[in-house]
Amino acid sequence: MDLKRIHSILDNKEKCDVFYEDRPVWIQGIDASNIVAKVGFVDNFEEKDVFVEDLYERNLFN
Protein backbone atom coordinates (compact mmCIF):
# COMPACT_ATOMS: atom_id res chain seq x y z
CA MET A 1 0.00 0.00 0.00
CA ASP A 2 1.30 3.44 -0.73
CA LEU A 3 1.46 6.41 1.60
CA LYS A 4 -1.06 8.45 -0.41
CA ARG A 5 -3.71 5.74 0.01
CA ILE A 6 -3.09 5.50 3.76
CA HIS A 7 -3.47 9.27 4.14
CA SER A 8 -6.70 9.08 2.14
CA ILE A 9 -8.07 6.40 4.49
CA LEU A 10 -7.03 8.30 7.63
CA ASP A 11 -8.18 11.74 6.46
CA ASN A 12 -11.61 10.61 5.31
CA LYS A 13 -12.26 8.03 8.03
CA GLU A 14 -13.03 5.74 5.12
CA LYS A 15 -14.07 2.18 5.90
CA CYS A 16 -12.02 -0.23 3.86
CA ASP A 17 -10.62 -3.72 4.18
CA VAL A 18 -6.92 -3.40 5.02
CA PHE A 19 -4.79 -6.45 5.78
CA TYR A 20 -1.40 -7.34 7.18
CA GLU A 21 -0.23 -10.94 6.73
CA ASP A 22 -3.78 -12.09 5.84
CA ARG A 23 -5.21 -10.56 9.04
CA PRO A 24 -7.65 -7.64 8.94
CA VAL A 25 -6.34 -4.48 10.61
CA TRP A 26 -7.32 -0.89 11.17
CA ILE A 27 -4.73 1.81 10.72
CA GLN A 28 -4.26 3.93 13.84
CA GLY A 29 -1.67 6.27 12.37
CA ILE A 30 1.72 6.63 10.75
CA ASP A 31 4.99 7.74 12.28
CA ALA A 32 6.88 10.89 11.32
CA SER A 33 9.11 8.99 8.89
CA ASN A 34 6.02 7.87 6.91
CA ILE A 35 7.51 4.38 6.73
CA VAL A 36 5.88 2.67 9.72
CA ALA A 37 2.17 2.46 10.54
CA LYS A 38 0.63 1.51 13.86
CA VAL A 39 -2.18 -0.95 13.28
CA GLY A 40 -4.70 -2.72 15.46
CA PHE A 41 -5.83 -6.20 14.58
CA VAL A 42 -9.58 -6.61 14.12
CA ASP A 43 -9.62 -10.17 15.45
CA ASN A 44 -8.09 -9.31 18.86
CA PHE A 45 -6.67 -6.40 20.89
CA GLU A 46 -3.12 -6.72 19.56
CA GLU A 47 -1.37 -3.63 18.19
CA LYS A 48 1.78 -3.63 16.09
CA ASP A 49 4.08 -1.28 14.20
CA VAL A 50 4.39 -2.48 10.61
CA PHE A 51 5.94 -1.18 7.40
CA VAL A 52 3.48 0.74 5.25
CA GLU A 53 4.50 -1.30 2.21
CA ASP A 54 3.36 -4.51 3.96
CA LEU A 55 -0.25 -3.35 4.22
CA TYR A 56 -2.69 -4.14 1.43
CA GLU A 57 -6.32 -4.01 0.51
CA ARG A 58 -7.91 -7.32 -0.41
CA ASN A 59 -9.25 -6.17 -3.78
CA LEU A 60 -5.81 -4.84 -4.76
CA PHE A 61 -3.98 -7.95 -3.57
CA ASN A 62 -5.90 -10.47 -5.72
DOROVEX-188276 format. One record per residue: residue number from 1; x, y, z of N, C-alpha, C in turn; residue in one letter. Coordinates in steps of 0.05 Angstrom, whole numbers, plus 5000, padded with zeros to 4 digits. Layout:
N
(site NUM (X Y Z) (X Y Z) (X Y Z) "A")
...
# end
This chain:
62
(site 1 (5017 4977 5000) (5000 5000 5000) (5018 5025 5000) "M")
(site 2 (5009 5045 4986) (5026 5069 4985) (5016 5089 5006) "D")
(site 3 (5034 5108 5012) (5029 5128 5032) (5005 5146 5025) "L")
(site 4 (5001 5152 5000) (4979 5169 4992) (4952 5155 4999) "K")
(site 5 (4951 5130 4994) (4926 5115 5000) (4921 5114 5030) "R")
(site 6 (4942 5110 5046) (4938 5110 5075) (4928 5137 5085) "I")
(site 7 (4940 5159 5075) (4931 5185 5083) (4901 5190 5075) "H")
(site 8 (4894 5180 5052) (4866 5182 5043) (4847 5167 5062) "S")
(site 9 (4855 5144 5071) (4839 5128 5090) (4837 5143 5116) "I")
(site 10 (4859 5152 5127) (4859 5166 5153) (4845 5193 5152) "L")
(site 11 (4848 5208 5131) (4836 5235 5129) (4806 5234 5126) "D")
(site 12 (4796 5214 5112) (4768 5212 5106) (4753 5193 5124) "N")
(site 13 (4767 5181 5143) (4755 5161 5161) (4740 5140 5144) "K")
(site 14 (4751 5134 5121) (4739 5115 5102) (4740 5086 5113) "E")
(site 15 (4719 5072 5110) (4719 5044 5118) (4728 5027 5094) "K")
(site 16 (4749 5013 5098) (4760 4995 5077) (4773 4971 5090) "C")
(site 17 (4776 4950 5074) (4788 4926 5084) (4818 4926 5079) "D")
(site 18 (4832 4931 5101) (4862 4932 5100) (4872 4908 5115) "V")
(site 19 (4893 4896 5104) (4904 4871 5116) (4934 4873 5119) "F")
(site 20 (4944 4857 5139) (4972 4853 5144) (4975 4823 5149) "Y")
(site 21 (4991 4810 5132) (4995 4781 5135) (4969 4766 5137) "E")
(site 22 (4951 4772 5118) (4924 4758 5117) (4906 4763 5141) "D")
(site 23 (4913 4782 5158) (4896 4789 5181) (4885 4817 5177) "R")
(site 24 (4859 4821 5182) (4847 4847 5179) (4857 4866 5201) "P")
(site 25 (4863 4890 5193) (4873 4910 5212) (4859 4937 5207) "V")
(site 26 (4861 4954 5227) (4854 4982 5223) (4878 4999 5229) "W")
(site 27 (4882 5019 5213) (4905 5036 5214) (4900 5058 5235) "I")
(site 28 (4917 5059 5256) (4915 5079 5277) (4929 5104 5270) "Q")
(site 29 (4951 5102 5255) (4967 5125 5247) (4993 5117 5235) "G")
(site 30 (5008 5137 5226) (5034 5133 5215) (5055 5150 5229) "I")
(site 31 (5079 5140 5231) (5100 5155 5246) (5110 5178 5228) "D")
(site 32 (5127 5194 5240) (5138 5218 5226) (5154 5211 5202) "A")
(site 33 (5166 5188 5201) (5182 5180 5178) (5165 5171 5154) "S")
(site 34 (5139 5167 5159) (5120 5157 5138) (5128 5130 5127) "N")
(site 35 (5142 5114 5143) (5150 5088 5135) (5136 5066 5151) "I")
(site 36 (5129 5073 5176) (5118 5053 5194) (5090 5063 5203) "V")
(site 37 (5071 5044 5202) (5043 5049 5211) (5038 5033 5236) "A")
(site 38 (5022 5045 5254) (5013 5030 5277) (4985 5020 5270) "K")
(site 39 (4982 4994 5272) (4956 4981 5266) (4946 4966 5290) "V")
(site 40 (4920 4963 5290) (4906 4946 5309) (4893 4923 5294) "G")
(site 41 (4895 4899 5305) (4883 4876 5292) (4854 4874 5299) "F")
(site 42 (4837 4869 5279) (4808 4868 5282) (4800 4843 5299) "V")
(site 43 (4815 4822 5296) (4808 4797 5309) (4816 4794 5338) "D")
(site 44 (4831 4813 5349) (4838 4814 5377) (4848 4842 5385) "N")
(site 45 (4859 4845 5408) (4867 4872 5418) (4896 4878 5412) "F")
(site 46 (4909 4862 5397) (4938 4866 5391) (4942 4890 5374) "E")
(site 47 (4963 4905 5380) (4973 4927 5364) (5001 4922 5355) "E")
(site 48 (5009 4933 5332) (5036 4927 5322) (5044 4950 5303) "K")
(site 49 (5070 4956 5303) (5082 4974 5284) (5091 4958 5260) "D")
(site 50 (5081 4965 5236) (5088 4950 5212) (5097 4970 5190) "V")
(site 51 (5111 4960 5171) (5119 4976 5148) (5094 4982 5131) "F")
(site 52 (5092 5007 5122) (5070 5015 5105) (5067 4997 5080) "V")
(site 53 (5090 4990 5069) (5090 4974 5044) (5079 4946 5048) "E")
(site 54 (5077 4937 5074) (5067 4910 5079) (5037 4909 5083) "D")
(site 55 (5024 4932 5082) (4995 4933 5084) (4983 4931 5056) "L")
(site 56 (4960 4919 5055) (4946 4917 5029) (4916 4916 5032) "Y")
(site 57 (4902 4923 5011) (4874 4920 5010) (4867 4894 4995) "E")
(site 58 (4848 4880 5004) (4842 4854 4992) (4837 4856 4962) "R")
(site 59 (4821 4875 4953) (4815 4877 4924) (4839 4884 4908) "N")
(site 60 (4859 4897 4919) (4884 4903 4905) (4904 4880 4905) "L")
(site 61 (4901 4863 4925) (4920 4841 4929) (4915 4818 4909) "F")
(site 62 (4890 4813 4903) (4882 4791 4886) (4888 4797 4857) "N")
# end
